[in-house]
Amino acid sequence: MNLKETLQNAELQLPEDFFTNLQKYKEHLYRWNKIHNLTGAKDEETLNSFIYDAVYPIKFLPKVNSLMDIGTGAGFPGMILALALPQTGVTLVEPLAKRASFLQFIKADLGLQNVRVVKKRVEQMKSEVFDIITSRAVTDTKMLLKLSENFRDAHSKLLFYKGEKVFNEMNDVTEGMNYKIIEQDNRHYLLLGEDI
């Protein structure tokens, strides 16, 4: 996969420095991954598919001021979204020290003013309302709705990166919350909110 071509063909609106920053991010990730095993994405093809998967939703997400990513890991999707959305304040929540350190290093190295790294479990954070809450490969929808309770209001949206099992989890969506499932290749993006 030629990532640049694929993203351009998807007609995503990306900032000018996106690919430069992305290249630096990838180089650092390869280096850190050898020592700290931050992610299963060990080769170019897998990493590119993770990045495409992370950034694709900017095609359908509204412009927002604040975003929180629960369980960012090595940066998917939160750090990639932060690179793509420089006007959005992005809070990356990651409890594992080695991953949080990597995210902090990327923030400093790339001079990302829009990124805040929180080395905690989301349950340990003080309440704060975000416009969008994202999460990928953390837990099921029911638990994510519970974990995000203190960080959203009636206007907040939730974007969960899911697989095909998402359809089985829809019984767990709470009353008064609308949802859409956007399918793209093997990914099912679950977008929830009152005004979806």
Residue, then its C-alpha position, 0 to 999 in steps of 0.5 A: m500500500n502506498l499510504k500517501e496515494t491511498l489517503q489522497n485517493a480517499e480525498l481526506q483533507l490533511p494538513e500540509d505537514f501531515f506526511t512529514n510528521l507521519q514519516k518521523y512518527k513511523e521512524h520513531l515507532y520502528r526504533w522504540n518498537k524494537i526495544h519496548n514492543l509498543t505495537g503489533a505493527k512491525d512492518e510497513e504494510t501493517l503500520n500503513s494499514f493501521i494509520y489509514d484505519a486511524v485517519y479515515p474517519i476525518k472524512f465523516l467527522p464534524k470539526v471539533n475543538s476537543l477529542m479524547d482517545i481512550g487507550t491510545g497505545a502506540g498512537f492509534p487512533g489518537m496520535i494519528l488523528a492529532l497529526a491530521l487535526p492540528q486545530t483540535g485539542v487531543t487528549l491521549v489517555e494511556p496507562l502503560a508507562k512505556r507507551a505514554s513515554f513514547l507518546q510524550f516523546i512524539k509530542a515533544d519531537l514534533g512540537l505538537q501543541n494540540v496534544r496532551v498525554v495522560k498516563k492514567r487509566v481513564e477511570q482515574m481522570k477528573s471529569e471533563v467534557f470532550d466533543i468527541i471520544t474515540s477508542r480502538a481495540v480497548t473493550d466492548t461498546k457497553m464498557l466504553l459507554k460506561l468509561s466515557e460517562n464522565f467525559r461527555d454531555a448531550h452534544s458529545k459524539l463517540l467514535f469506536y473502531k470496531g470489527e464485525k462483532v459491532f452488530n452484536e453489541m448494538n443491543d447494549v447502546t443506551e436509550g436516547m443515543n443514536y448510532k451509525i456504522i460506517e463500513q470501510d474494508n474490514r473496519h466498522y466505525l461506530l459513531l454514537g451521539e444524540d444528534i447523529 
